[in-house]
Amino acid sequence: MRLPIYYVGTPAEVEHHARPLASDFDVRIAPPEELLRHAQPGDVCIFFNEFFPRFREVNHELVRRQCPSLYALDGILEWRCSWEFPPGISCLWSMRPVLSHKIACIGSSQARTLESWGNTGKCEVVGLPRMDGLLSRQPRQRDPSEPFTILVLTAKSAGFNEEQLQRTTQSLVDLKSWLDRNPTIRGTPLRAVWRITQGLETAVGIENSLRDTTGQDLAAALASTDAVITTASTSMLEGMLQGVPLALLDYHNCPHYVPAAWRITAAAHWDQVLPELLDPSPAKMAYQKSILQDALECSSPALPRLTQLIEGMHTLATKRIAAGLELSFPRRILPSPAGESLAHEISLDHALLFPANPAFAQKDFSRLQAELGDVRALNATVCAKLHAEKTDLAARLQESQALAEETRRRLDALQQEADLLRARERKSLRARLERLQGKAARLARSILRRESPTPANRRVA
């Protein structure tokens, strides 16, 4: 019998994340609001998201229920998403710290960053199972008669506000303008294939080939590509795995958690970078390879490591629960490529980093604990009230639906009676009309008989 595990989210959100695990586990996809009805102590619950409240709230409850939780990251860290995300959409301090017991990191550099954010002892270097099929990729051998094909990509979110979208759009417009002015480089024709998001193709004025954002068709596009130009996104790793030169397009000029051997941060860089992509230097290709190996654990497939991590978490949790102990896990369950310590932890000053939230400025931890207890009590009261209101609304809705059904039945009965009355009325009118027609016919015959001359009258005449 396969071990049951829960992947937290809707099928649309997590099915492509959960699919690789289906051969080793009984994977059960459960939205956060349903998960707590099913998960039992010791059940491993996997998160793909800790940004939004619905995931964060259920994660807190899983910790209290002794359910081991794993944050399985599915992409790179990106500066704007981490530090410049607009308020009011999701948690601004997500991953600082991570709520889950463990983090499945995609590579060593990501683990170092997350440990420096206060997640010491949580990070496990796993890789990305969905990229296991790309590990043996080789760049295509372009025929000299073929154009040099450049794949142009943007992240799923090309910008998180209007200003960011405008900058990204301008960078793409500048690229198209450069390609229009330079259809060849040293006699080699250029061809651009565009896969850009958020409807930017209209503003850029290109034909978009993007059909899927889960990465399923990106591998096919990369197979016929000679170079990649992309905004900061996980597609950087896929391009590097293909073994083609990759340029990072970033007019925002942000710090990069995953750098690139070629960078384009202003329009002046196109004249330098594009010719280099056509003839990349061995030194920069070697640097790109080292970036890839640090950003993505790709020396071997990731799925066996993820499977080992989940099984290890379940085994350790089961033992702790049986002993009546709270869940805790060793610093490393998997062998670490960098040994026991991945990074020096940096003390993050949340009050300075997130001044809009006054709770971080409070240094009296006893008061904070008291406030937390008060908030939890208030939250329980509000939740109970909401539950009562929800129950009342559900009952009233059911009553309204029953009333509506009864009204429909009565309307149907009235309609049938009306149809019957109309039929009777038509029948009655028809009978009266027939009687009137009979009387009229008899009257007409009577008149005709009176007016017709008799034989005696004809002789007198």
C-alpha positions as CSV (number, residue, x, y, z in Angstrom):
1,M,0.0,0.0,0.0
2,R,1.4,3.3,-1.1
3,L,2.0,6.1,1.5
4,P,-0.8,8.7,1.3
5,I,0.4,12.3,1.0
6,Y,-1.4,15.6,0.5
7,Y,-0.6,18.2,-2.1
8,V,-2.2,21.4,-1.0
9,G,-4.1,23.4,-3.6
10,T,-6.7,23.0,-6.3
11,P,-6.2,20.5,-9.1
12,A,-5.6,23.4,-11.5
13,E,-2.9,24.8,-9.2
14,V,-0.9,21.7,-8.2
15,E,-1.8,18.8,-10.5
16,H,1.3,19.3,-12.7
17,H,3.5,19.6,-9.5
18,A,2.0,16.5,-8.0
19,R,2.1,14.3,-11.1
20,P,5.8,13.1,-10.8
21,L,5.0,11.8,-7.3
22,A,2.0,9.7,-8.3
23,S,4.2,6.6,-9.1
24,D,5.6,6.4,-5.6
25,F,2.8,7.8,-3.4
26,D,-1.0,7.9,-3.0
27,V,-1.1,11.6,-3.9
28,R,-4.3,13.4,-2.7
29,I,-4.9,16.9,-4.0
30,A,-6.7,19.0,-1.4
31,P,-7.6,22.7,-1.3
32,P,-6.6,24.3,2.0
33,E,-10.2,24.7,3.1
34,E,-10.7,20.9,2.7
35,L,-7.3,19.6,3.9
36,L,-8.0,19.9,7.6
37,R,-11.0,17.5,7.2
38,H,-8.7,14.7,6.0
39,A,-5.1,15.1,7.1
40,Q,-4.2,13.0,10.2
41,P,-1.1,13.4,12.5
42,G,1.9,12.1,10.6
43,D,0.5,12.8,7.1
44,V,3.0,14.7,5.0
45,C,1.4,17.8,3.4
46,I,3.2,19.5,0.5
47,F,2.8,23.1,-0.2
48,F,3.7,24.9,-3.5
49,N,2.7,28.3,-2.0
50,E,3.1,30.1,1.3
51,F,2.3,33.6,-0.1
52,F,-1.5,33.7,0.2
53,P,-3.4,33.6,3.5
54,R,-5.4,30.5,2.7
55,F,-2.1,28.5,2.6
56,R,-0.5,30.2,5.5
57,E,-3.5,29.7,7.8
58,V,-3.8,26.0,7.1
59,N,0.0,25.6,7.6
60,H,-0.2,27.0,11.1
61,E,-3.0,24.5,11.9
62,L,-1.1,21.6,10.5
63,V,1.8,22.3,12.8
64,R,-0.6,22.2,15.7
65,R,-2.0,18.9,14.4
66,Q,1.4,17.2,14.2
67,C,1.3,17.0,10.4
68,P,4.7,17.4,8.8
69,S,4.7,20.1,6.1
70,L,7.1,20.5,3.2
71,Y,7.4,23.6,1.0
72,A,8.4,22.2,-2.4
73,L,9.7,25.2,-4.3
74,D,9.1,25.0,-8.1
75,G,11.2,27.9,-9.3
76,I,13.9,30.4,-8.7
77,L,13.8,33.3,-6.2
78,E,13.2,36.6,-7.9
79,W,14.0,40.0,-6.3
80,R,10.8,41.9,-7.2
81,C,8.6,39.0,-6.1
82,S,10.5,38.8,-2.8
83,W,11.0,42.5,-2.0
84,E,9.0,44.7,-4.3
85,F,5.6,42.9,-4.4
86,P,2.6,45.3,-4.1
87,P,0.9,45.3,-0.7
88,G,-2.6,43.9,-0.3
89,I,-2.3,40.8,-2.5
90,S,-0.2,38.4,-0.4
91,C,2.1,38.1,2.6
92,L,5.0,40.5,2.0
93,W,7.4,38.6,4.3
94,S,6.7,35.2,2.9
95,M,9.7,32.8,3.3
96,R,11.2,35.1,6.0
97,P,10.7,32.6,7.6
98,V,9.2,29.7,5.8
99,L,6.3,28.2,7.8
100,S,6.7,24.6,6.8
101,H,8.9,22.1,8.7
102,K,11.1,21.6,5.7
103,I,11.9,23.2,2.3
104,A,12.7,21.3,-0.8
105,C,15.1,23.7,-2.5
106,I,15.9,23.5,-6.2
107,G,19.6,24.1,-5.7
108,S,22.4,25.1,-3.3
109,S,22.3,28.8,-4.0
110,Q,18.6,28.9,-3.2
111,A,19.2,27.0,0.0
112,R,22.0,29.4,1.0
113,T,19.7,32.4,0.5
114,L,16.8,30.8,2.4
115,E,19.0,29.8,5.3
116,S,20.3,33.4,5.5
117,W,16.7,34.5,5.8
118,G,16.3,32.6,9.1
119,N,15.5,29.1,7.8
120,T,18.6,27.4,9.2
121,G,18.0,23.6,9.4
122,K,15.0,23.6,7.2
123,C,16.6,23.5,3.7
124,E,17.1,20.3,1.8
125,V,18.7,20.5,-1.7
126,V,16.4,18.4,-4.0
127,G,16.3,19.9,-7.5
128,L,13.2,20.1,-9.7
129,P,11.6,16.7,-10.7
130,R,9.8,18.3,-13.6
131,M,13.2,19.1,-15.2
132,D,14.6,15.6,-14.8
133,G,13.8,14.9,-18.5
134,L,16.0,17.8,-19.5
135,L,19.2,16.6,-17.8
136,S,20.7,15.0,-20.8
137,R,19.8,17.8,-23.3
138,Q,22.3,18.9,-25.8
139,P,22.2,22.1,-28.0
140,R,21.0,21.5,-31.6
141,Q,23.5,21.4,-34.4
142,R,22.3,24.3,-36.6
143,D,22.7,23.9,-40.4
144,P,24.6,26.9,-41.8
145,S,21.7,27.5,-44.2
146,E,19.3,27.9,-41.2
147,P,18.6,31.1,-39.4
148,F,20.0,31.6,-35.9
149,T,16.9,31.2,-33.7
150,I,16.6,33.2,-30.5
151,L,13.9,32.2,-28.0
152,V,12.5,35.3,-26.2
153,L,10.8,34.6,-22.9
154,T,9.2,36.4,-20.0
155,A,8.2,35.2,-16.5
156,K,4.6,34.3,-15.8
157,S,4.3,37.7,-14.2
158,A,6.2,40.1,-16.4
159,G,5.5,42.8,-13.9
160,F,3.7,43.2,-10.5
161,N,2.5,46.8,-11.1
162,E,2.1,49.2,-14.0
163,E,5.6,50.6,-13.8
164,Q,7.2,47.2,-13.9
165,L,5.0,46.2,-16.8
166,Q,6.0,49.3,-18.8
167,R,9.7,48.6,-18.2
168,T,9.4,45.0,-19.3
169,T,7.4,46.1,-22.3
170,Q,10.1,48.7,-23.2
171,S,12.8,46.1,-23.1
172,L,10.9,43.8,-25.5
173,V,10.1,46.7,-27.8
174,D,13.8,47.6,-27.9
175,L,14.7,44.0,-28.7
176,K,12.2,43.9,-31.6
177,S,13.5,47.3,-32.9
178,W,17.1,46.0,-32.7
179,L,16.2,42.8,-34.6
180,D,14.3,44.8,-37.2
181,R,17.4,47.0,-37.8
182,N,19.7,44.0,-37.8
183,P,18.1,41.0,-39.6
184,T,21.6,39.4,-39.8
185,I,24.8,39.2,-37.8
186,R,27.9,38.7,-39.8
187,G,25.9,37.3,-42.6
188,T,23.8,34.9,-40.5
189,P,20.1,35.6,-40.6
190,L,18.3,35.9,-37.2
191,R,14.9,34.5,-36.3
192,A,13.1,35.4,-33.0
193,V,10.5,33.1,-31.4
194,W,8.4,35.0,-28.8
195,R,6.9,33.4,-25.7
196,I,5.7,36.4,-23.6
197,T,3.0,36.7,-21.0
198,Q,0.3,39.1,-19.8
199,G,-0.8,40.1,-23.3
200,L,2.4,42.1,-24.0
201,E,2.6,40.8,-27.6
202,T,0.1,43.5,-28.6
203,A,2.2,46.4,-27.3
204,V,5.4,44.8,-28.7
205,G,3.8,44.1,-32.1
206,I,4.8,40.4,-32.5
207,E,3.2,37.1,-33.0
208,N,3.2,35.2,-29.7
209,S,3.9,31.4,-29.7
210,L,3.1,31.0,-26.0
211,R,0.5,28.2,-25.5
212,D,1.3,26.8,-22.0
213,T,2.8,28.2,-18.8
214,T,3.5,25.0,-17.0
215,G,6.7,24.3,-19.0
216,Q,5.3,21.3,-20.9
217,D,5.9,22.8,-24.4
218,L,8.9,24.9,-23.5
219,A,11.2,21.9,-23.8
220,A,10.0,21.4,-27.4
221,A,10.7,25.0,-28.2
222,L,14.2,24.8,-26.7
223,A,15.1,21.9,-28.9
224,S,15.0,24.1,-32.0
225,T,16.6,27.1,-30.3
226,D,20.2,28.5,-30.6
227,A,20.1,31.1,-27.8
228,V,17.7,32.4,-25.1
229,I,16.8,35.9,-24.0
230,T,14.6,35.9,-20.9
231,T,13.5,38.0,-18.0
232,A,14.3,36.6,-14.5
233,S,12.4,33.3,-14.3
234,T,12.8,29.6,-13.9
235,S,13.0,29.3,-17.7
236,M,16.6,30.5,-17.2
237,L,17.4,27.0,-15.8
238,E,15.7,25.3,-18.7
239,G,17.6,27.3,-21.2
240,M,20.9,26.6,-19.4
241,L,20.0,22.9,-19.3
242,Q,19.6,23.0,-23.1
243,G,23.2,24.1,-23.3
244,V,22.6,27.3,-25.3
245,P,23.9,30.8,-24.4
246,L,21.4,32.7,-22.3
247,A,21.0,36.4,-21.7
248,L,19.1,37.8,-18.7
249,L,16.9,40.7,-19.8
250,D,16.3,43.1,-16.9
251,Y,15.6,46.8,-17.5
252,H,14.6,46.9,-13.7
253,N,18.3,46.4,-12.9
254,C,17.5,44.3,-9.8
255,P,19.8,42.1,-7.8
256,H,19.7,38.5,-9.2
257,Y,19.5,35.4,-7.0
258,V,20.3,33.5,-10.2
259,P,22.7,35.5,-12.4
260,A,23.6,35.0,-16.0
261,A,26.7,35.1,-18.1
262,W,25.1,37.7,-20.3
263,R,22.9,40.6,-19.0
264,I,20.9,43.3,-20.8
265,T,19.8,46.0,-18.4
266,A,19.7,48.9,-20.9
267,A,19.2,49.5,-24.6
268,A,22.9,50.2,-25.1
269,H,23.7,46.5,-24.3
270,W,22.0,45.0,-27.4
271,D,24.9,45.8,-29.7
272,Q,27.3,43.9,-27.4
273,V,25.2,41.0,-26.3
274,L,23.5,39.8,-29.4
275,P,26.7,39.2,-31.4
276,E,28.2,37.4,-28.4
277,L,25.2,35.0,-28.3
278,L,25.9,34.0,-31.9
279,D,29.5,33.2,-31.0
280,P,29.7,32.6,-27.2
281,S,33.1,32.5,-25.6
282,P,34.1,29.3,-23.9
283,A,34.8,31.2,-20.7
284,K,31.2,32.6,-20.5
285,M,29.7,29.2,-21.3
286,A,31.8,27.7,-18.5
287,Y,30.5,30.4,-16.1
288,Q,27.0,29.7,-17.2
289,K,27.4,26.0,-16.5
290,S,28.7,26.8,-13.0
291,I,25.7,29.1,-12.4
292,L,23.4,26.2,-13.4
293,Q,25.0,23.7,-11.1
294,D,24.7,26.1,-8.2
295,A,21.2,27.2,-8.9
296,L,19.8,23.7,-9.8
297,E,20.8,20.3,-8.3
298,C,21.1,18.6,-11.7
299,S,23.9,16.1,-11.3
300,S,21.2,13.4,-11.1
301,P,17.4,13.2,-11.2
302,A,15.6,15.1,-8.5
303,L,12.6,12.8,-8.1
304,P,14.4,10.1,-6.0
305,R,15.6,12.8,-3.6
306,L,12.2,14.3,-3.2
307,T,10.7,10.8,-2.6
308,Q,13.5,10.1,0.0
309,L,12.8,13.4,1.7
310,I,9.0,12.7,2.0
311,E,9.5,9.2,3.2
312,G,12.1,10.4,5.7
313,M,9.8,13.1,7.1
314,H,6.9,10.6,7.5
315,T,9.1,8.1,9.3
316,L,10.6,10.7,11.7
317,A,7.2,12.3,12.3
318,T,5.6,8.9,13.1
319,K,8.4,8.1,15.7
320,R,8.0,11.5,17.4
321,I,4.2,11.2,17.6
322,A,4.4,7.7,19.0
323,A,6.8,9.0,21.7
324,G,4.4,11.8,22.5
325,L,6.8,14.5,21.3
326,E,6.3,17.6,19.2
327,L,7.5,17.3,15.6
328,S,11.1,18.3,14.9
329,F,13.5,17.3,12.2
330,P,17.3,17.1,11.9
331,R,19.1,19.8,10.1
332,R,19.6,17.5,7.1
333,I,17.5,14.5,6.1
334,L,19.2,14.3,2.7
335,P,23.0,14.4,2.1
336,S,23.8,18.0,1.4
337,P,26.1,18.9,-1.5
338,A,27.8,21.5,0.7
339,G,27.9,19.6,3.9
340,E,26.1,20.4,7.1
341,S,26.0,24.2,6.9
342,L,24.9,25.9,3.7
343,A,25.1,29.6,4.7
344,H,25.7,32.0,7.5
345,E,22.4,33.2,8.9
346,I,21.8,36.9,8.6
347,S,19.7,38.6,11.3
348,L,16.8,40.2,9.3
349,D,15.4,43.3,10.9
350,H,11.7,42.9,10.0
351,A,10.8,46.2,11.5
352,L,13.2,47.9,9.1
353,L,12.3,45.7,6.1
354,F,8.5,45.9,6.6
355,P,7.8,49.2,8.3
356,A,4.1,49.1,7.2
357,N,3.5,46.3,9.7
358,P,3.8,47.8,13.3
359,A,3.9,44.3,14.9
360,F,7.6,43.9,13.8
361,A,8.6,47.0,15.7
362,Q,7.4,45.5,19.0
363,K,10.3,44.1,21.0
364,D,8.4,43.1,24.2
365,F,7.9,39.4,23.4
366,S,5.7,38.8,26.5
367,R,3.3,41.4,25.2
368,L,3.5,39.9,21.7
369,Q,2.7,36.5,23.1
370,A,-0.3,38.1,25.0
371,E,-1.4,39.9,21.8
372,L,-1.1,36.6,19.9
373,G,-3.2,34.8,22.4
374,D,-5.8,37.6,22.3
375,V,-5.8,37.5,18.5
376,R,-6.2,33.8,18.4
377,A,-9.1,34.0,20.9
378,L,-10.7,36.8,18.8
379,N,-10.1,34.8,15.7
380,A,-11.8,31.8,17.2
381,T,-14.8,34.0,18.2
382,V,-15.0,35.6,14.7
383,C,-14.6,32.1,13.0
384,A,-17.4,30.8,15.2
385,K,-19.6,33.8,14.4
386,L,-18.8,33.4,10.7
387,H,-19.6,29.7,10.9
388,A,-22.9,30.4,12.6
389,E,-23.7,33.0,9.9
390,K,-22.7,30.6,7.2
391,T,-24.9,27.9,8.7
392,D,-27.8,30.3,9.0
393,L,-27.3,31.5,5.4
394,A,-27.1,27.9,4.2
395,A,-30.3,27.1,6.0
396,R,-32.0,30.2,4.6
397,L,-30.7,29.4,1.2
398,Q,-32.1,25.9,1.5
399,E,-35.4,27.3,2.6
400,S,-35.4,29.8,-0.2
401,Q,-34.6,27.0,-2.7
402,A,-37.4,24.9,-1.3
403,L,-39.8,28.0,-1.5
404,A,-38.6,28.6,-5.1
405,E,-39.2,25.0,-6.0
406,E,-42.7,25.2,-4.4
407,T,-43.3,28.4,-6.3
408,R,-42.3,26.7,-9.5
409,R,-44.6,23.8,-8.8
410,R,-47.5,26.2,-8.2
411,L,-46.7,28.2,-11.3
412,D,-46.7,25.0,-13.3
413,A,-50.0,24.0,-11.8
414,L,-51.5,27.5,-12.5
415,Q,-50.1,27.3,-16.0
416,Q,-51.8,23.9,-16.5
417,E,-55.1,25.3,-15.1
418,A,-54.8,28.3,-17.4
419,D,-54.1,26.1,-20.4
420,L,-57.2,24.0,-19.4
421,L,-59.4,27.1,-19.0
422,R,-58.2,28.4,-22.4
423,A,-59.0,25.1,-24.0
424,R,-62.4,25.0,-22.4
425,E,-63.0,28.7,-23.4
426,R,-61.9,27.9,-26.9
427,K,-64.3,24.9,-27.0
428,S,-67.2,27.0,-25.5
429,L,-66.6,29.8,-28.0
430,R,-66.4,27.3,-30.8
431,A,-69.8,25.7,-29.7
432,R,-71.4,29.2,-29.4
433,L,-70.0,30.1,-32.8
434,E,-71.4,27.0,-34.3
435,R,-74.8,27.6,-32.7
436,L,-74.8,31.2,-34.0
437,Q,-73.8,30.0,-37.4
438,G,-76.6,27.5,-37.3
439,K,-79.1,30.2,-36.3
440,A,-77.8,32.5,-39.0
441,A,-78.1,29.8,-41.6
442,R,-81.7,29.0,-40.6
443,L,-82.6,32.7,-40.6
444,A,-81.1,33.1,-44.0
445,R,-83.1,30.2,-45.3
446,S,-86.3,31.6,-43.8
447,I,-85.7,35.0,-45.4
448,L,-85.1,33.3,-48.7
449,R,-88.3,31.4,-48.5
450,R,-90.3,34.5,-47.8
451,E,-88.8,36.5,-50.6
452,S,-89.1,33.7,-53.2
453,P,-92.3,34.2,-55.5
454,T,-95.0,31.4,-55.3
455,P,-96.6,29.8,-58.5
456,A,-99.9,31.7,-57.8
457,N,-98.0,35.0,-57.6
458,R,-96.3,34.3,-60.9
459,R,-99.7,33.6,-62.7
460,V,-101.2,36.9,-61.4
461,A,-98.2,38.7,-62.7
